[in-house]
Amino acid sequence: MVITDKGYKVLAGSKIELLNNITISNSIKEMRKNAEKDANGVLLKSYTFNSASTAGRFVVGQAIDELLRWKCDGVSLGDILKKNEMKK
């Protein structure tokens, strides 16, 4: 995932969980069902979301604490966002 000026982008080549948990909404289930992916859940195109939580639900198929679970080089999304806010 990358953060862009348009939102949270889950990149083509990312792998998503194929099973849905009851904790996600029907709209996320529908998005996941219609996503362009191979039989292993590897995305064939990138998808952009307005929030990290929606992106996270799309990827793992269940509700998650995206600020703790999303990591980049071992650093949580929450810490990355805090650091970026401090720069402003």
N, C-alpha and C positions, 0 to 999 in steps of 0.2 A: 504494500500500500504506500502511496505517496500522498502528501497533502498539497493540493494545488489551490489556486485562487477560486476555483469552481467547486471545491469540496475534497472529499476523501476518495481517492481513486484506487480501486482494486485492479491490479494490472493483469493483462492477458498473460497466461502462463502460471498464474496463481492457482492453487488447488483449493476447492471448496468441499466441505463435507457433503456427502450425497443424501444423508438422512436428515429429516426435519424433526425437531423437538417441539413439544406442544407449547413451549414458551414464546414462539415467534408468531407474528400476525399472519393472517391469510395473504396480505399483500406481499410480505417478504417470501412466503411460501411460493406464491405465484411467480415472483421475480426469479427465484431460484430454479423453479421448474422450467421457465422459459429462457434461462441464461444459455448462451452459446458456450457449450462445454463438451469435452469428450466423455467417454464412458467412465473414466477415472475421476471426473470432476475437475479437470484442468480447464480453466477458462480460455476460450479461443479469442475473446476480445476483452477490453478493459471496461469497467463499470465505475461511474462516479456517483457518490452519495453525498447528501447534505450534512450528514453527521457520522461520526466514528461509530456510534452505536448501531446505526442501520447497516453500515459497511460490515461491522463485526457479526451481526446477526445473519447477514447474507453469506458470509464466509463459513461460519461454524454451524449454522442451522439452529442456533439457540441463543437465548439472551446471555450476554457476557458483560463483564466490567471491562469495557474496551480501554479505559485509561490505564489499567494494570496489565491486561493481556496482550495488547498490541505492543510489539517490541521492535526496535531498530537497533541493531548492534548491541543488544542487551539492555537498552534504555527504554523505559516505558513511554507510551504516548503521553501520559499525564506529565511526566518530567520534561518531555520535549516541548509540550505546549506551555508549561510554566516558564521554561528557559526562553522561548520565543516571546512571551509576554513581557519578560523582564528587559528584553532588548528594545522594546518600543518606548 
